[in-house]
Amino acid sequence: MTYSVYQHWDPLRVCVVGRSYPPEFYSWIQVPHVRALFEKIAQETEEDYQALVNKLESFGVTVLRPDLDIDRIILPPTGKWPSPPMTPRDYTVMIGEDFYESYTEPANFKQYYETIRDSSWPDCSTREEFDQLPSHIKAECLAHGFDPRVAFQHIIPGVYDKIYQHIKAQGNSINHVNEQSMINGAMVARIGQDLFFGTDRYIQSQDEFAANQQLINSRFPTTRNHIVNTGGHADGTYCPVCPGLIISRNEPIDYTDTFPGWEVIYLTNQSWDAMPEFRKIKNQNGGRWWIPGFEKDSAVVETVETWLDHWVGYIAESVFDVNMLIVDPKNVIVSNYNQQVFDAFDRYGITAHIVPFRHRYFWDGGIHCITSDLDREGQQQDFFKDHHEL
């Protein structure tokens, strides 16, 4: 039966849960206490994944997970290890019966291709040209870690292949889109006849706003499409939990026009706002943890240890994340407790299930990010027919 998602609060039937590197991946780290630190992160991350899988399966949800063979991982020419497939939501989304995989076309596509090119291989400057290469050349490129769909996102090629094959087997189409900033599960809220798209940064210009609106309308001509000026991943900014209720960070966002009449619970000093030191360090380090030899850099070691000494126990206990997964109209999975939110849930007859994701700030992903819903019960409904027009 063809998979579909029309409302993200409909009963969940099939869901992807991400995967991180196992402890043994970090054997390349030479300093024992740094290696032990990353091994602990890896172990605890998988423990939390397993807790989430068990919770979903207790609701009868079929769980799929990406493949991750560390023996096939090769350090790419960028000098940074590719990111593990932890946050499938950031690159995938099921909208209706159409599945989307987003990618970014890199400006230096040709330069990367040239780093692994044999002298007998033809020129290749674009993804379209790559698609026309002989199969044996493409196979060798993939074997060297070069997949034009994902190479510049530092994602390991092939980890989602079995999941994509499974989706196709249900009769769904898979669409590859070059609008990663807007068309992915972290950015779009699917509410029946209406789709709500976040923005990768705050938009100040009306011309830019109109251009984004035109782009989305051209891609999705049969739905009412709206842009919510989130200035980053929408699922880290707000969550429409059920008809009539939104949980939102205390951002300068007015939902009056997009969600007229809905109750909005604004949370203060939560999520990123509660971690100013973390945000400062994150912006400074530039992802250097993935460069082999970083363990010799005392500043990096100090940063990593400062992060984790500060995080462990802290974020799991006192920072509530709007990044939550709705299982069905009466059950929501969250990472921790917040009285203001739980009181609102009670008013709407919703039960919250706490499944901690202890290192979510280290991995830059919450409960919603590390999943991707592929199939939910229900047909498309219209919740705003009296407010919005096509």
C-alpha positions in Angstrom: 0.0 0.0 0.0 1.3 3.4 -0.9 2.7 5.4 2.0 1.3 8.8 2.8 1.5 11.7 5.3 -1.2 14.4 5.2 -1.3 15.5 8.8 1.7 15.0 11.0 -0.5 14.2 14.0 -2.3 11.3 12.3 -1.5 7.8 13.8 2.1 6.9 12.8 2.6 3.6 11.1 6.2 3.7 9.6 9.1 5.8 10.7 12.8 6.1 10.1 15.1 6.4 13.2 18.7 7.6 12.6 22.0 6.0 13.5 25.3 7.2 14.8 28.9 5.9 14.7 29.5 3.0 17.0 32.2 3.3 19.7 34.8 1.4 17.6 34.7 4.1 15.0 36.7 6.4 17.2 39.7 4.0 17.4 41.7 6.6 15.3 41.8 9.0 18.2 45.1 8.6 19.9 44.6 10.3 23.3 42.9 7.7 25.5 40.6 10.0 27.6 39.4 11.8 24.4 38.7 8.5 22.7 36.9 7.2 25.8 34.8 10.4 25.8 33.6 9.9 22.2 33.1 6.2 22.8 30.8 7.1 25.8 28.9 9.5 23.6 28.5 6.8 20.9 27.3 4.2 23.4 24.8 6.5 25.1 23.5 7.8 21.8 22.7 4.3 20.6 21.1 3.5 24.0 18.8 6.5 23.5 18.0 5.5 19.9 17.1 2.0 21.2 14.8 3.5 23.8 13.1 5.5 21.1 12.7 2.5 18.8 11.2 0.5 21.7 8.7 3.3 22.5 7.7 3.5 18.9 7.3 -0.2 18.5 5.1 -0.2 21.7 2.7 1.9 19.6 2.8 -0.6 16.7 5.1 1.6 14.6 7.3 -0.1 12.1 10.8 1.3 12.5 13.4 1.4 9.7 17.0 2.4 10.3 19.9 3.4 7.9 22.8 1.2 7.2 26.2 2.2 8.5 29.2 0.1 7.7 32.3 1.8 9.2 34.6 -0.4 7.3 33.5 1.4 4.1 34.0 4.9 5.4 36.8 6.7 3.6 38.1 10.1 4.7 37.1 12.4 1.8 39.3 15.1 0.3 37.6 17.7 2.5 39.6 16.4 5.4 36.5 15.9 7.5 34.8 12.7 8.3 31.3 12.4 6.8 28.5 12.9 9.3 26.7 9.8 10.4 23.0 9.4 9.3 21.6 10.7 12.6 19.0 13.2 11.4 17.0 11.8 8.4 14.4 14.5 8.9 16.9 17.1 7.8 17.1 15.6 4.3 13.9 13.8 3.7 10.1 14.3 3.9 6.9 12.6 2.9 4.3 15.1 1.7 1.1 13.4 0.7 2.2 10.4 -1.3 5.4 12.0 -2.6 8.7 11.4 -0.9 11.4 14.1 -1.2 15.2 13.8 -0.7 16.9 17.1 -0.7 20.5 17.9 -1.7 22.6 20.9 -2.4 24.3 21.4 -5.7 27.9 22.5 -4.8 29.7 25.2 -6.6 33.0 23.2 -6.5 31.4 20.0 -7.8 34.1 19.7 -10.6 36.9 20.3 -8.1 35.8 17.5 -5.9 35.4 15.1 -8.9 38.9 15.9 -10.1 40.4 14.8 -6.8 39.3 11.2 -7.4 39.2 11.2 -11.2 41.3 8.8 -13.2 43.0 10.3 -16.3 40.8 8.2 -18.6 37.5 9.5 -17.1 35.5 12.2 -19.0 34.9 15.7 -17.6 32.1 16.1 -15.1 31.0 19.5 -13.9 27.4 19.0 -12.9 25.2 16.3 -11.3 23.5 15.9 -14.7 26.8 15.1 -16.3 27.6 12.7 -13.5 24.3 10.8 -14.2 25.5 10.3 -17.8 28.9 8.7 -16.8 29.4 5.0 -17.6 28.2 2.8 -14.7 31.7 1.5 -13.8 32.9 5.1 -13.3 29.9 6.0 -11.1 30.4 2.8 -9.1 34.1 3.7 -8.5 33.1 7.2 -7.5 30.6 5.9 -5.0 33.2 3.5 -3.7 35.5 6.4 -3.0 32.8 8.2 -1.1 31.7 10.6 -3.8 28.0 10.7 -4.3 26.8 14.0 -5.8 23.5 13.9 -4.0 25.2 14.0 -0.6 28.9 14.4 -0.8 28.9 18.1 0.1 26.6 17.6 3.1 29.3 15.2 4.4 26.9 12.3 4.6 28.0 8.7 4.0 26.8 7.5 0.6 24.4 4.6 0.5 23.2 4.6 4.1 19.6 5.2 3.0 19.5 3.1 -0.1 17.6 0.2 1.4 15.0 2.6 2.9 14.6 4.3 -0.5 14.1 0.9 -2.2 11.5 0.1 0.5 9.7 3.3 -0.2 9.7 2.7 -4.0 8.4 -0.8 -3.4 5.3 0.7 -1.8 4.5 2.6 -5.0 5.8 6.0 -3.9 7.8 8.3 -6.1 11.1 9.7 -4.8 11.9 13.2 -5.8 15.3 14.7 -5.6 15.1 18.5 -5.0 17.7 21.2 -4.9 15.9 23.3 -2.3 17.4 21.8 0.8 16.8 25.0 2.8 13.0 24.6 2.6 11.8 21.2 1.3 12.7 18.8 4.0 11.1 17.5 7.2 12.8 19.9 9.4 11.2 22.8 7.5 7.7 21.9 6.5 4.6 21.3 8.7 2.1 19.1 6.9 -1.4 20.1 8.0 -3.8 18.7 5.4 -4.6 21.2 2.6 -2.0 23.6 4.0 1.8 23.3 4.1 3.8 25.6 6.3 7.5 26.2 5.3 10.2 27.6 7.6 13.1 29.8 6.4 16.8 29.0 6.8 17.3 32.6 8.0 15.2 35.5 9.0 13.8 37.2 5.9 13.7 41.0 6.0 13.0 41.7 2.3 9.4 41.5 0.9 10.9 40.7 -2.5 12.8 37.7 -1.0 9.7 36.6 0.8 7.7 36.7 -2.4 10.4 34.8 -4.3 10.3 32.0 -1.7 6.5 31.9 -1.9 6.6 31.7 -5.7 9.2 28.8 -5.5 7.1 26.8 -3.1 3.8 27.5 -5.0 5.5 26.2 -8.2 6.6 23.1 -6.5 3.3 22.4 -4.7 0.5 23.8 -6.9 -2.4 21.8 -5.3 -1.9 23.0 -1.7 -2.2 26.2 0.2 1.4 27.1 1.0 2.6 29.5 3.7 6.0 30.7 4.9 6.7 31.0 8.6 9.8 33.3 9.2 11.6 30.9 11.5 15.2 31.9 10.8 16.3 28.3 11.0 14.9 24.8 11.2 11.2 25.2 11.8 11.0 22.1 14.0 13.4 23.7 16.4 11.3 26.8 16.5 7.7 25.7 16.8 5.5 22.6 16.8 1.8 22.5 15.8 0.9 19.6 18.2 -2.7 19.2 17.3 -5.5 21.3 15.8 -5.6 24.5 17.9 -2.3 24.2 19.8 1.3 25.4 19.0 4.3 25.0 21.2 6.8 27.7 20.3 10.2 29.1 21.3 10.0 32.7 22.5 10.9 34.0 19.0 9.6 37.1 17.3 7.0 35.1 15.4 3.4 36.0 15.1 1.2 33.1 14.2 -2.0 35.1 13.9 -2.2 35.0 10.1 -0.8 31.6 9.5 -2.6 29.8 12.4 -5.6 32.0 13.1 -7.3 31.3 16.4 -4.8 28.8 17.6 -3.4 28.8 21.2 0.4 29.4 21.2 2.5 28.4 24.2 5.6 30.5 24.1 8.6 29.1 26.0 11.2 31.4 27.5 14.9 30.6 28.1 14.5 27.2 26.4 16.4 25.2 23.7 19.2 27.3 22.2 18.4 30.3 24.3 19.3 28.3 27.4 22.8 27.5 26.0 24.5 30.7 25.1 28.0 29.4 25.9 27.3 26.3 23.8 26.2 28.5 20.8 29.3 30.6 21.1 31.6 27.6 21.2 29.8 25.9 18.4 30.2 28.9 16.1 33.9 29.1 16.9 35.0 25.5 16.4 33.8 25.1 12.8 33.3 21.4 13.0 37.0 20.6 13.7 36.1 17.5 15.8 36.0 15.6 12.5 39.6 16.4 11.5 42.0 13.6 12.3 44.7 14.8 14.6 42.4 17.2 16.5 43.4 15.4 19.7 46.8 17.1 19.5 45.1 20.5 19.7 44.7 21.3 23.4 42.1 24.0 22.6 39.9 21.5 20.9 40.3 18.9 23.6 39.4 21.5 26.2 36.3 22.5 24.2 35.0 19.0 23.9 35.5 18.2 27.5 33.9 21.5 28.6 30.9 20.7 26.4 30.3 17.3 27.7 31.1 17.9 31.3 28.5 20.7 31.1 25.9 18.9 29.1 25.6 15.4 30.7 22.7 15.5 33.0 22.0 19.2 32.4 20.2 19.3 29.1 18.4 16.1 29.8 16.8 17.5 32.9 16.1 21.2 32.5 16.0 22.3 28.8 12.8 21.5 27.0 12.9 21.2 23.2 10.0 22.0 20.9 11.6 19.4 18.7 9.1 16.6 19.5 7.5 13.6 17.6 3.8 13.2 17.5 2.8 9.5 17.5 -1.0 10.1 17.2 -3.5 12.7 18.3 -3.2 11.7 21.9 0.5 10.7 22.3 3.6 12.8 21.8 7.3 11.8 22.4 9.4 14.5 24.1 13.0 14.6 25.4 12.2 16.0 28.9 9.7 17.6 31.2 8.3 21.1 31.1 5.3 21.9 33.4 4.0 24.7 31.1 3.9 22.3 28.1 2.6 19.3 30.0 -0.2 21.4 31.5 -1.2 22.4 27.9 -1.1 18.8 26.9 -3.4 17.9 29.7 -6.0 20.5 28.5 -6.0 18.9 25.0 -6.0 15.3 26.3 -2.5 14.5 25.2 -0.1 12.2 26.9 3.6 13.1 26.8 6.2 10.2 26.8 9.7 11.2 27.8 12.5 9.5 25.9 15.7 11.4 26.6 18.2 12.1 23.8 21.1 13.1 26.1 23.6 14.4 23.6 21.2 16.2 21.2 23.0 19.5 21.4 26.3 17.8 20.6 24.7 16.1 17.6 22.6 19.2 16.8 19.3 17.2 16.6 16.3 16.5 18.7 13.6 13.7 18.8 11.9 15.1 15.7 15.2 15.5 13.8 16.4 11.9 14.4 13.2 10.5 12.9 11.4 10.8 9.6 7.8 9.6 9.3 7.0 7.7 6.1 3.5 6.6 6.6 0.5 7.8 8.8 -3.1 6.9 8.8 -5.7 9.3 7.4 -6.6 11.3 4.3 -6.0 14.9 3.5 -8.2 17.3 5.5 -8.9 21.0 5.4 -8.4 22.8 8.8 -8.3 26.4 7.5 -10.9 26.5 4.8 -12.6 29.5 6.4 -9.3 31.4 6.8 -7.0 30.7 3.8 -7.6 30.7 0.1 -5.9 28.9 -2.7 
